[in-house]
């Protein structure tokens, strides 16, 4: 009986074990089936071959060379060829190569001002790829890039380039001119209000004109203001559109928001704003400032900060690179960045990378574009080429590591958050730009009125196929 009980117990145990095995096997089979039916994570693209990337000569060469080296180390057998082309030659070189169906360049750099309109037919639409983790993993962090910097490289909702450099038109001043008690008293006697302090006041465009006129050739200054006014390049219109920014944004409820690719000189529906009161007023402001500025119609991108660095004028309107060059000038420690651009709104700048639509190595081009604009690699633009950031994390990094003065970077970030895109990115803008630049000097010389200039610009724009805004405002 005992033996029988023992045998019976073993039998029940064995049976239980068999049942467990069957359950486990069945469960494992279900688990295996579950695994095989899960959506698979996209496989990383297989990278091979080579691409050619264009660097801006003397601007981002060092950073791109280091980034290319880093990329090649991560992907043995891949070659990133870097060629340098100057800013002045780049657009012509691109258009020549692309129009002749040459595949000389796979990734190109270009600024936000006007170039996208001409290059867009040859650029890859990046929108289908930006949410693809094969190329842009979560660590890329799109939300880290200032939205306004991305928007200016779009047509509607289509993204054609990714910025690596941030820029904005800024208002620089020398506090000693404004803190001088005698200057304060004389200004109030002449204009009937206190001399505004740009350090704690957002001055109006009319106040800017008054201050420039007050100091021009007087009160310790040689000029009233320094600004880009070169009529040969588009330097003049960069300043004009920066002055136009605040009046334009104030009319958003009428014209619609500033929208790429038309940007601030147009309504959101693409109607040119040359036949408006604010356009004529801004022409008048610019002409008045020109009469009180240095280097009449000959102050360009390079010479403008050089002139201001001699201390001959109390104010300057210019892009962010002056933040760096002025640190080593004769007025080091004597200049400052104003609280805000005149009127409270400025113009964005910046440079981005785009991919040639017909590149023969799309996987490699996409992978390198993502790598070269990623947070980890963006550091090199600052540390090796002294270029200013467009990512929030890079502002923080630069401040923490003392790459740029914290106060300057915080001012730049503030300006960028209150800035819009100036010149449009449309193909037929260049001839109208040239015509506009021909009319502005005539106003300054007193040969025509702002109204006459605006009318002439409007007629010319119509001849180029522009729609003109003819409503109120």
GIMOVEN-V213549 format. One record per backbone hydrogen bond with DSSP energy under -1.0 kcal/mol. NH is the residue of the N-H (numbers start at 1). CO is the residue of the C=O. If there is no record, write none. Layout:
[[NH/CO] [NH/CO]]
This chain:
[[5/1] [6/2] [7/3] [8/4] [9/5] [10/6] [11/7] [12/8] [13/9] [14/10] [15/11] [16/12] [17/13] [18/14] [19/15] [20/16] [21/17] [22/18] [23/19] [24/20] [25/21] [26/22] [27/23] [28/24] [29/25] [30/26] [31/27] [32/28] [33/29] [34/30] [35/31] [36/32] [37/33] [51/79] [53/81] [54/107] [55/83] [57/85] [59/56] [60/56] [64/60] [65/61] [66/62] [67/63] [68/64] [69/65] [70/66] [71/67] [72/68] [73/69] [74/70] [75/71] [78/75] [79/49] [81/51] [83/53] [85/55] [90/86] [93/89] [94/90] [95/91] [96/92] [97/93] [98/94] [99/95] [100/96] [101/98] [102/97] [106/52] [107/52] [108/354] [110/352] [112/350] [114/112] [119/115] [120/116] [122/119] [123/120] [124/355] [126/159] [129/126] [130/126] [132/129] [135/132] [136/132] [140/137] [141/138] [144/141] [145/142] [146/390] [149/146] [150/146] [151/147] [152/148] [153/150] [154/151] [155/158] [158/155] [160/153] [162/353] [164/351] [165/351] [166/388] [169/347] [170/318] [172/316] [173/336] [174/314] [177/174] [179/175] [184/180] [185/181] [186/182] [187/183] [188/184] [189/185] [190/186] [191/187] [192/188] [200/197] [201/197] [203/201] [208/204] [209/205] [210/206] [211/207] [212/208] [213/209] [214/210] [215/211] [216/212] [218/215] [221/218] [222/312] [223/312] [224/292] [225/292] [226/315] [229/299] [230/299] [236/230] [238/234] [239/235] [240/236] [241/237] [242/238] [243/239] [244/240] [248/244] [249/245] [250/246] [251/248] [252/249] [254/251] [255/251] [256/252] [263/259] [264/421] [266/263] [267/271] [268/255] [270/267] [272/467] [273/265] [278/473] [280/276] [281/277] [282/278] [283/279] [284/280] [285/281] [286/282] [287/283] [288/284] [289/285] [290/286] [291/287] [292/289] [293/290] [294/225] [298/295] [304/300] [307/303] [308/304] [309/305] [310/307] [311/308] [316/172] [317/226] [318/170] [322/319] [323/320] [324/321] [325/321] [326/322] [328/325] [329/326] [332/329] [334/331] [336/173] [338/171] [339/198] [343/203] [344/341] [346/418] [348/420] [349/167] [351/165] [352/110] [353/162] [354/108] [356/106] [357/122] [359/356] [365/361] [366/362] [367/363] [368/364] [369/365] [370/366] [371/367] [372/368] [373/369] [374/371] [378/374] [380/377] [383/379] [384/380] [386/382] [387/381] [392/144] [395/391] [396/392] [397/393] [398/394] [399/395] [400/396] [401/397] [403/398] [409/405] [410/406] [411/407] [412/408] [413/409] [414/410] [415/411] [416/412] [417/413] [418/415] [420/346] [425/261] [429/426] [433/429] [434/430] [435/431] [436/432] [437/433] [438/434] [439/435] [440/436] [443/439] [444/440] [445/441] [446/443] [447/442] [448/442] [453/449] [454/450] [455/451] [456/452] [457/453] [458/454] [459/455] [460/456] [461/457] [462/458] [463/459] [465/462] [466/461] [469/272]]
